[in-house]
Amino acid sequence: MLNDTKLFQSFLQITLTCAIGVGTLALGIGMASGYISPWTGRFYSLLDPTYAKDHIPIIASVSEHQPTAWSSFMFDFHILLILFPAGLYFCFKRLSDATIFIVMYGLTSMYFASVMVRLILVAAPAVCLISAIAISATIKNLTTLIRKKSKAALAVTTKATSNLKASAKVAMFPFG
């Protein structure tokens, strides 16, 4: 039916445009009629941390809506907080779609965790994942380095042993 690529592209464009238009219209009608409530002050305070303090003091007075102190990060994440930047480095070193997703997940979750204390639970899986990448990459690099050094040492030892055998043979039979 849609074998022609131009026909498929136009069908896809019309379908997406209609779907977005119908969704926007439904959202507008739902918000105007009261079936869909607008965003709350908590949501706005995630994007602008000073919003609740200025506009809705009752939200700002709740302790779990306060910004997170560094001591909370250290208490909850321990060594993972130190490994997190290293994991980001290794993700940036090997960029792919998966690592870009992991970096974006980690950075946005850390931002939201720093804005609101209770969202530190959202950051925990991302911090664990990125820190595990750091540990894995570090161990991989160390084992590669150790293998290279042991191969070089083995090659030097083998060469020295063969030279020693050759010199011992010459010493035993000097005239061939």
MARBA-3410 file (N, C-alpha, C, O; in Angstrom, 1 decimal):
176
0.8,-1.2,0.0,0.0,0.0,0.0,0.9,1.3,0.0,0.7,2.1,-0.8 ~ 1.8,1.3,0.9,2.7,2.5,1.0,4.1,2.1,0.6,5.1,2.3,1.3 ~ 4.2,1.5,-0.6,5.5,1.1,-1.1,6.4,2.3,-1.6,7.6,2.2,-1.4 ~ 5.8,3.3,-2.1,6.6,4.5,-2.5,7.1,5.2,-1.3,6.3,5.5,-0.4 ~ 8.4,5.6,-1.3,8.9,6.3,-0.1,8.4,7.7,0.1,8.2,8.1,1.2
8.1,8.4,-1.0,7.6,9.8,-0.9,6.1,9.7,-0.3,5.8,10.5,0.5 ~ 5.4,8.7,-0.8,4.0,8.5,-0.2,4.1,8.2,1.2,3.3,8.7,2.0 ~ 5.0,7.3,1.6,5.1,7.0,3.1,5.5,8.2,3.9,5.0,8.4,5.0 ~ 6.5,9.0,3.4,6.9,10.2,4.1,5.8,11.2,4.3,5.7,11.7,5.4 ~ 5.0,11.4,3.3,3.9,12.3,3.4,2.8,11.8,4.3,2.2,12.5,5.1
2.6,10.4,4.3,1.6,9.8,5.2,2.1,10.0,6.7,1.3,10.3,7.5 ~ 3.4,9.7,6.9,4.0,9.9,8.2,3.9,11.3,8.7,3.5,11.5,9.9 ~ 4.2,12.3,7.9,4.1,13.7,8.3,2.7,14.1,8.6,2.5,14.8,9.6 ~ 1.7,13.7,7.8,0.3,14.1,8.0,-0.2,13.4,9.3,-0.9,14.0,10.1 ~ 0.2,12.1,9.5,-0.3,11.4,10.7,0.3,12.0,12.0,-0.4,12.3,13.0
1.6,12.3,12.0,2.2,13.0,13.2,1.7,14.4,13.4,1.4,14.7,14.6 ~ 1.5,15.1,12.4,0.9,16.5,12.6,-0.5,16.4,13.1,-0.8,17.2,14.0 ~ -1.3,15.5,12.6,-2.7,15.3,13.1,-2.7,14.9,14.6,-3.5,15.3,15.4 ~ -1.8,13.9,14.9,-1.8,13.4,16.3,-1.3,14.4,17.3,-1.9,14.6,18.4 ~ -0.3,15.2,16.9,0.2,16.3,17.8,-0.9,17.4,17.9,-1.1,17.9,19.0
-1.6,17.7,16.8,-2.7,18.7,16.9,-3.8,18.3,17.7,-4.3,19.0,18.5 ~ -4.3,17.0,17.6,-5.4,16.5,18.4,-5.0,16.4,19.9,-5.8,16.8,20.8 ~ -3.7,16.0,20.2,-3.2,16.0,21.6,-3.2,17.4,22.2,-3.6,17.5,23.3 ~ -2.7,18.3,21.5,-2.6,19.7,22.0,-4.0,20.3,22.2,-4.2,20.9,23.2 ~ -4.9,20.0,21.3,-6.3,20.5,21.4,-7.0,19.8,22.6,-7.6,20.5,23.4
-6.8,18.5,22.8,-7.3,17.8,24.0,-6.8,18.3,25.3,-7.5,18.5,26.2 ~ -5.5,18.6,25.3,-4.8,19.1,26.5,-5.4,20.5,26.8,-5.6,20.8,28.0 ~ -5.5,21.4,25.8,-6.1,22.7,26.0,-7.5,22.7,26.5,-7.8,23.4,27.4 ~ -8.3,21.8,25.9,-9.7,21.7,26.3,-9.8,21.2,27.7,-10.6,21.6,28.6 ~ -9.0,20.2,28.0,-9.0,19.5,29.4,-8.6,20.5,30.4,-9.1,20.5,31.5
-7.6,21.3,30.1,-7.1,22.3,31.1,-8.1,23.5,31.3,-8.3,23.9,32.4 ~ -8.8,23.9,30.2,-9.8,24.9,30.3,-11.0,24.5,31.0,-11.6,25.3,31.7 ~ -11.4,23.2,30.9,-12.6,22.7,31.5,-12.3,22.3,33.0,-13.3,22.1,33.7 ~ -11.1,22.1,33.3,-10.8,21.7,34.7,-10.5,20.3,34.9,-10.3,19.8,36.0 ~ -10.6,19.4,33.9,-10.4,18.0,34.0,-8.9,17.7,34.2,-8.5,16.8,34.8
-8.0,18.6,33.6,-6.6,18.4,33.8,-6.1,19.6,34.5,-6.3,20.8,34.1 ~ -5.5,19.4,35.7,-5.1,20.5,36.5,-3.7,21.0,36.0,-2.9,20.2,35.5 ~ -3.4,22.3,36.1,-2.1,22.8,35.7,-1.1,22.3,36.7,-1.3,21.7,37.7 ~ 0.2,22.5,36.3,1.3,22.1,37.1,1.3,22.7,38.5,0.9,23.9,38.6 ~ 1.8,22.0,39.4,1.7,22.5,40.8,3.0,23.2,41.1,4.0,23.3,40.4
3.0,23.9,42.3,4.2,24.6,42.8,5.4,23.7,43.0,6.5,24.2,42.8 ~ 5.2,22.5,43.3,6.3,21.6,43.5,7.1,21.4,42.2,8.3,21.3,42.2 ~ 6.3,21.2,41.1,6.9,21.0,39.8,7.7,22.3,39.4,8.8,22.2,38.9 ~ 7.1,23.4,39.6,7.8,24.7,39.3,9.0,24.9,40.1,10.0,25.4,39.7 ~ 9.0,24.4,41.4,10.2,24.6,42.2,11.3,23.6,41.8,12.4,23.9,42.2
11.0,22.6,41.1,12.1,21.7,40.5,12.9,22.5,39.4,14.1,22.4,39.3 ~ 12.1,23.2,38.6,12.8,24.0,37.5,13.4,25.3,38.0,14.5,25.7,37.5 ~ 12.8,25.9,39.0,13.3,27.1,39.6,13.2,27.0,41.1,12.2,27.1,41.7 ~ 14.4,26.7,41.7,14.4,26.4,43.1,13.9,27.5,44.0,13.5,27.3,45.2 ~ 13.9,28.7,43.5,13.4,29.9,44.3,11.9,30.1,44.2,11.4,31.0,44.9
11.2,29.4,43.3,9.8,29.6,43.0,9.0,29.4,44.3,8.2,30.3,44.6 ~ 9.1,28.3,45.0,8.3,28.0,46.1,8.5,29.0,47.3,7.6,29.4,48.0 ~ 9.8,29.4,47.4,10.1,30.4,48.5,9.4,31.7,48.2,9.0,32.4,49.2 ~ 9.4,32.1,47.0,8.8,33.4,46.6,7.3,33.4,46.5,6.6,34.3,46.9 ~ 6.7,32.3,46.0,5.3,32.3,45.7,4.4,31.4,46.6,3.3,31.8,46.9
4.9,30.3,47.0,4.1,29.4,47.9,5.0,29.0,49.1,5.6,27.9,49.0 ~ 4.9,29.7,50.1,5.8,29.5,51.3,5.5,28.1,52.0,6.3,27.6,52.6 ~ 4.2,27.6,51.9,3.9,26.4,52.5,4.7,25.2,51.9,5.1,24.3,52.7 ~ 5.0,25.3,50.7,5.8,24.2,50.0,7.3,24.4,50.5,7.9,23.4,50.8 ~ 7.7,25.6,50.6,9.1,25.8,51.0,9.3,25.5,52.4,10.5,25.2,52.8
8.3,25.4,53.2,8.5,25.1,54.7,8.6,23.6,54.9,9.1,23.2,56.0 ~ 8.3,22.8,54.0,8.4,21.3,54.2,9.9,20.9,54.0,10.5,21.3,53.0 ~ 10.4,20.2,54.9,11.8,19.9,54.9,12.3,19.1,53.7,13.4,19.2,53.3 ~ 11.4,18.2,53.3,11.9,17.3,52.1,11.9,18.1,50.8,12.4,17.6,49.8 ~ 11.4,19.3,50.8,11.4,20.1,49.6,12.6,21.1,49.6,12.7,21.9,48.7
13.4,21.0,50.6,14.6,21.9,50.6,15.7,21.4,49.7,15.8,20.2,49.4 ~ 16.6,22.3,49.4,17.8,21.8,48.6,18.6,20.8,49.4,18.7,20.9,50.7 ~ 19.3,19.9,48.7,20.1,18.9,49.4,21.5,19.5,49.8,22.1,20.1,49.0 ~ 21.9,19.2,51.0,23.2,19.6,51.5,24.2,18.6,51.0,23.9,17.4,50.8 ~ 25.5,19.0,50.9,26.5,18.1,50.5,26.7,17.0,51.5,27.1,15.8,51.1
26.5,17.2,52.7,26.6,16.1,53.7,25.6,15.0,53.4,25.9,13.8,53.7 ~ 24.4,15.3,52.9,23.5,14.3,52.6,24.0,13.5,51.4,23.8,12.2,51.4 ~ 24.6,14.1,50.4,25.1,13.4,49.3,26.2,12.5,49.8,26.3,11.3,49.4 ~ 27.1,13.0,50.6,28.2,12.1,51.1,27.7,11.0,52.0,28.2,9.9,51.9 ~ 26.7,11.3,52.8,26.2,10.2,53.7,25.5,9.1,52.9,25.6,7.9,53.2
24.8,9.5,51.8,24.0,8.5,51.0,24.8,7.8,50.0,24.6,6.6,49.7 ~ 25.8,8.5,49.4,26.5,7.9,48.2,27.9,7.4,48.6,28.5,6.6,47.9 ~ 28.5,7.9,49.6,29.9,7.6,50.1,30.9,7.7,48.9,31.0,8.7,48.3 ~ 31.6,6.6,48.6,32.7,6.6,47.6,32.1,6.8,46.2,32.8,7.2,45.3 ~ 30.8,6.4,46.0,30.2,6.6,44.7,30.2,8.0,44.2,30.2,8.3,43.0
30.1,8.9,45.1,30.1,10.3,44.8,31.4,10.8,44.2,31.5,11.7,43.3 ~ 32.5,10.1,44.6,33.8,10.4,44.0,34.0,9.7,42.7,34.7,10.2,41.8 ~ 33.4,8.5,42.6,33.6,7.7,41.3,32.6,8.3,40.2,32.9,8.0,39.0 ~ 31.6,9.0,40.6,30.6,9.5,39.6,31.3,10.4,38.5,31.0,10.1,37.3 ~ 32.2,11.4,38.8,32.8,12.1,37.7,33.7,11.2,36.9,33.9,11.5,35.7
34.4,10.3,37.5,35.2,9.4,36.7,34.4,8.5,35.7,34.8,8.3,34.6 ~ 33.2,8.1,36.2,32.3,7.4,35.3,31.8,8.2,34.1,31.7,7.8,33.0 ~ 31.5,9.5,34.4,31.2,10.4,33.4,32.3,10.6,32.4,32.1,10.6,31.2 ~ 33.5,10.7,32.9,34.7,10.8,32.0,34.8,9.5,31.0,34.9,9.7,29.8 ~ 34.6,8.3,31.6,34.7,7.1,30.8,33.5,7.1,29.8,33.7,6.5,28.7
32.4,7.6,30.2,31.2,7.6,29.2,31.5,8.5,28.1,31.2,8.2,26.9 ~ 32.1,9.7,28.4,32.4,10.7,27.3,33.5,10.2,26.4,33.6,10.5,25.3 ~ 34.4,9.3,27.0,35.5,8.8,26.3,35.1,7.8,25.2,35.7,7.8,24.1 ~ 34.0,7.1,25.5,33.5,6.1,24.5,32.0,6.5,24.2,31.1,5.9,24.7 ~ 31.8,7.6,23.4,30.5,8.0,23.1,29.7,7.1,22.2,30.2,6.7,21.2
28.5,6.8,22.6,27.5,6.1,21.8,26.2,6.5,22.3,26.0,7.3,23.2 ~ 25.1,6.0,21.6,23.8,6.4,22.1,23.5,6.0,23.5,22.9,6.7,24.3 ~ 24.0,4.8,23.9,23.8,4.3,25.2,24.5,5.2,26.3,23.9,5.5,27.3 ~ 25.7,5.5,26.0,26.4,6.3,27.0,25.9,7.7,27.1,25.9,8.4,28.1 ~ 25.4,8.3,26.0,24.8,9.6,26.0,23.6,9.6,26.9,23.3,10.5,27.6
22.8,8.5,26.7,21.6,8.4,27.6,22.0,8.3,29.0,21.3,8.9,29.9 ~ 23.0,7.5,29.3,23.4,7.3,30.7,23.9,8.6,31.3,23.6,9.0,32.4 ~ 24.7,9.4,30.5,25.2,10.7,31.0,24.0,11.7,31.2,24.0,12.3,32.3 ~ 23.1,11.7,30.3,21.9,12.6,30.5,21.1,12.2,31.7,20.6,13.0,32.5 ~ 20.9,10.9,31.9,20.2,10.4,33.0,20.9,10.7,34.3,20.3,11.2,35.3
22.2,10.6,34.4,23.0,10.9,35.6,23.0,12.3,35.9,22.8,12.7,37.1 ~ 23.2,13.2,34.9,23.2,14.6,35.2,21.9,15.2,35.6,21.8,16.0,36.5 ~ 20.8,14.8,34.9,19.5,15.3,35.2,19.1,14.8,36.6,18.5,15.6,37.4 ~ 19.3,13.6,36.9,18.9,13.1,38.2,19.8,13.7,39.3,19.2,14.0,40.4 ~ 21.0,14.0,39.1,21.8,14.7,40.1,21.3,16.2,40.3,21.3,16.7,41.4
20.9,16.8,39.2,20.4,18.2,39.3,19.1,18.1,40.2,19.0,18.9,41.1 ~ 18.2,17.2,39.8,16.9,17.2,40.6,17.2,16.8,42.0,16.4,17.2,42.9 ~ 18.1,15.9,42.3,18.5,15.5,43.6,19.1,16.7,44.4,18.9,16.8,45.6 ~ 19.8,17.6,43.7,20.3,18.7,44.4,19.3,19.8,44.7,19.5,20.6,45.6 ~ 18.2,19.8,44.0,17.1,20.8,44.2,16.2,20.4,45.3,15.8,21.2,46.1
15.9,19.1,45.4,15.0,18.6,46.4,15.5,17.4,47.1,15.9,16.4,46.4 ~ 15.6,17.4,48.4,16.2,16.3,49.2,15.6,14.9,48.9,16.3,13.9,48.7 ~ 14.3,14.9,48.8,13.6,13.6,48.6,13.9,12.9,47.2,13.7,11.7,47.0 ~ 14.4,13.7,46.3,14.7,13.2,45.0,16.1,12.6,44.9,16.6,12.2,43.8 ~ 16.8,12.5,46.0,18.1,11.8,46.1,17.8,10.3,45.7,18.8,9.6,45.3
16.6,9.8,46.0,16.3,8.5,45.6,16.3,8.3,44.1,16.6,7.2,43.6 ~ 16.0,9.3,43.3,16.0,9.2,41.9,17.4,9.2,41.4,17.7,8.5,40.4 ~ 18.3,9.8,42.1,19.7,9.9,41.6,20.5,8.6,42.0,21.5,8.3,41.4 ~ 20.0,7.9,43.0,20.8,6.7,43.4,21.1,5.7,42.3,22.2,5.2,42.2 ~ 20.1,5.2,41.5,20.4,4.3,40.5,21.4,4.8,39.4,22.3,4.1,39.0
21.3,6.1,39.1,22.2,6.7,38.1,23.6,6.8,38.7,24.5,6.5,37.9 ~ 23.7,7.2,39.9,25.1,7.3,40.5,25.7,5.9,40.6,26.9,5.7,40.3 ~ 24.9,4.9,41.0,25.4,3.5,41.0,25.9,3.0,39.6,27.0,2.4,39.5 ~ 25.1,3.3,38.6,25.4,2.8,37.3,26.7,3.5,36.8,27.6,2.9,36.2 ~ 26.8,4.8,36.9,27.9,5.6,36.4,29.2,5.2,37.2,30.3,5.2,36.6
29.0,5.1,38.5,30.2,4.7,39.3,30.7,3.3,38.9,31.9,3.0,39.0 ~ 29.7,2.4,38.6,30.1,1.0,38.2,30.9,1.1,36.9,31.8,0.3,36.6 ~ 30.5,2.0,36.0,31.2,2.2,34.7,32.7,2.6,35.0,33.6,2.1,34.4 ~ 32.8,3.5,36.0,34.2,4.0,36.4,35.0,2.8,36.9,36.2,2.7,36.5 ~ 34.4,2.0,37.8,35.2,0.9,38.4,35.5,-0.1,37.3,36.7,-0.6,37.3
34.6,-0.5,36.4,34.8,-1.4,35.4,35.9,-1.0,34.4,36.8,-1.7,34.1 ~ 35.8,0.3,34.0,36.8,0.8,33.0,38.2,0.9,33.7,39.2,0.6,33.0 ~ 38.3,1.2,35.0,39.5,1.3,35.7,40.2,-0.1,35.8,41.4,-0.2,35.5 ~ 39.4,-1.1,36.2,39.9,-2.4,36.3,40.3,-2.9,34.9,41.4,-3.6,34.8 ~ 39.6,-2.7,33.9,39.9,-3.1,32.5,41.3,-2.5,32.1,42.1,-3.2,31.6
41.4,-1.2,32.4,42.7,-0.5,32.0,43.9,-1.1,32.8,44.9,-1.2,32.2 ~ 43.6,-1.3,34.1,44.7,-1.9,34.9,45.1,-3.3,34.5,46.3,-3.6,34.4 ~ 44.2,-4.1,34.2,44.5,-5.5,33.7,45.2,-5.5,32.4,46.1,-6.3,32.1 ~ 44.8,-4.6,31.5,45.5,-4.4,30.2,46.9,-4.0,30.4,47.8,-4.5,29.8 ~ 47.1,-3.1,31.3,48.5,-2.6,31.6,49.3,-3.7,32.2,50.5,-3.9,31.8
48.8,-4.5,33.1,49.5,-5.6,33.8,49.8,-6.6,32.7,50.9,-7.2,32.8 ~ 48.9,-7.0,31.8,49.2,-8.0,30.8,50.3,-7.5,29.9,51.1,-8.3,29.5 ~ 50.3,-6.2,29.5,51.3,-5.7,28.6,52.7,-5.8,29.3,53.7,-6.2,28.7 ~ 52.7,-5.4,30.6,54.0,-5.5,31.3,54.5,-6.9,31.5,55.7,-7.2,31.4 ~ 53.6,-7.8,31.8,54.0,-9.2,32.0,54.4,-9.8,30.6,55.3,-10.7,30.6
53.8,-9.5,29.5,54.3,-10.0,28.2,55.6,-9.4,27.9,56.5,-10.1,27.3 ~ 55.9,-8.1,28.2,57.2,-7.6,27.9,58.2,-8.2,28.8,59.3,-8.5,28.3 ~ 57.9,-8.4,30.0,58.9,-9.1,30.9,59.1,-10.5,30.5,60.3,-11.0,30.6 ~ 58.1,-11.2,30.0,58.2,-12.6,29.6,59.1,-12.6,28.3,59.9,-13.5,28.1 ~ 58.9,-11.6,27.4,59.7,-11.6,26.2,61.2,-11.3,26.5,62.1,-11.9,25.9
61.5,-10.4,27.5,62.8,-10.1,27.9,63.4,-11.4,28.5,64.6,-11.7,28.3 ~ 62.7,-12.1,29.4,63.2,-13.3,30.1,63.5,-14.4,29.1,64.5,-15.0,29.2 ~ 62.6,-14.5,28.1,62.8,-15.6,27.1,64.0,-15.3,26.2,64.8,-16.2,25.9 ~ 64.2,-14.0,25.9,65.3,-13.6,25.1,66.6,-13.8,25.9,67.6,-14.3,25.3 ~ 66.6,-13.4,27.1,67.8,-13.6,28.0,68.1,-15.1,28.2,69.3,-15.4,28.2
67.1,-15.9,28.3,67.3,-17.3,28.5,67.9,-17.9,27.3,68.8,-18.8,27.3 ~ 67.4,-17.5,26.1,67.9,-18.1,24.8,69.3,-17.6,24.6,70.1,-18.4,24.1 ~ 69.6,-16.4,24.9,71.0,-15.9,24.8,71.9,-16.6,25.8,73.1,-16.9,25.5 ~ 71.4,-16.9,27.0,72.2,-17.6,28.0,72.5,-19.1,27.5,73.6,-19.6,27.7 ~ 71.5,-19.7,26.9,71.7,-21.1,26.4,72.7,-21.1,25.3,73.5,-22.0,25.2
72.6,-20.1,24.4,73.5,-20.0,23.3,74.9,-19.8,23.8,75.9,-20.3,23.2 ~ 75.1,-18.9,24.8,76.4,-18.6,25.3,77.0,-19.8,26.0,78.2,-20.1,26.0 ~ 76.1,-20.6,26.7,76.5,-21.8,27.4,77.0,-22.9,26.4,77.9,-23.6,26.6 ~ 76.3,-22.9,25.2,76.6,-23.9,24.2,78.0,-23.6,23.6,78.8,-24.5,23.3 ~ 78.2,-22.3,23.4,79.5,-21.8,22.8,80.6,-22.1,23.8,81.7,-22.5,23.4
80.3,-21.9,25.1,81.3,-22.1,26.1,81.7,-23.6,26.2,82.8,-24.0,26.4 ~ 80.7,-24.5,26.0,80.9,-25.9,26.1,81.7,-26.5,24.9,82.5,-27.3,25.0 ~ 81.3,-25.9,23.7,81.9,-26.4,22.5,82.5,-25.2,21.8,81.9,-24.7,20.8 ~ 83.6,-24.7,22.2,84.1,-23.5,21.6,84.5,-23.6,20.1,84.5,-22.6,19.4 ~ 84.8,-24.8,19.6,85.3,-24.9,18.2,84.3,-25.6,17.4,84.6,-26.1,16.3
83.0,-25.6,17.8,81.9,-26.1,17.0,81.8,-27.5,16.9,80.9,-28.0,16.3
END
